[in-house]
Amino acid sequence: MILITGGAGYIGAHTNKALHNAGYETVVVDNLCKGYENFVKWGNFENYDFGSDDLREVFEKYDIDGVIHFAAFSSVAESVEMPQKYFKNNYRNTINLLKIMREYGVDKFILSSTAAVYGNPEKIPITEDTDLKPINPYGHSKFITEKALQREAEKGDFNYVSLRYFNAAGCDFDCEIGELHDPETHLIPLVLDAAIGKRDCIYIFGDDYDTPDGTCIRDYIHVNDLADAHIKAYEYLCNENESNIFNLGNGEGYSVREVIDMCKKVTKCDFEVKVDERREGDPAILVADSSKINEKLGWKPKYDLEEIVSSAWEWHKKIKDV
Ligand code: UDP
């Protein structure tokens, strides 16, 4: 049985579905502070805060083989406003979870990490051995969590894989689950809100970056490709007695303006685009070199930006009145 923390959230729910389709048994632990119970359509559900000591009850009830840990706060902007909230939940509560895992002899762990651990890297595309210099509390909270995992693995009888996601986007092609944040802060759903008429316009956060069109460049990766990587990472932990860290991106960068243009093309809707101030904590360019996970686990992303936006658009139309 795989325990999925945050499995009622966006990436956790997609991974839960993929694990189910691959024949795994799962139990989702989520306190629903960000997630949605109706996203847990597969496996078991337990409403717990993963940072609480009561979590032991879940380890008593189920025979847990490994943990995939999605539960975390993930807004860069909010982390700049409320760093303590990020260090407490993303770092301290994860330490508590590791302690409970040790008590129950659970030795496999997958962390949702992030490209934000790199900060403003000098070399693009980014490889895993790039210096880690996070420039916002969100990235920092994941950076120290990775360090704690490394120490834990050095103690023995424990292995982890840290997956450094670039920009997760897109939705389940069956539209059973999707992306739904409150408040929404991510670029693609916000642009689609403008396309569908829920917002008057989309604001670009800064067009004076050192990039070809002045807007930030990101590497967008379909959530199903991320889900697939978790399954491969879990199998790796089961088969090899070692820990590892992998980037997960498409390896192609798109500027904010290019993403907006793709959304206009896919939706066939026009809307106003305005330029606003830079958002604090945003690096100019983040693009992954994912060759390590390709070589080691045979993982390759399947979906490009157009498919990412199309799948997000189908979901967006379905939930437009939510
Ligand atoms: N962005 C933007 N307008 C928005 C939301 C985001 O210009 O309304 C930009 C943001 O500054 C960043 C990129 O879009 O350069 C992706 O932001 P998002 O919040 O989706 O993901 P992040 O890169 O912060 O994880």
Residues whose N, C-alpha, C, O or C-beta is under 5 A from the ligand:
A	BS01	UDP	V76 T185 H186 L187 L190 Y203 I204 F205 C216 V256 R279 D282
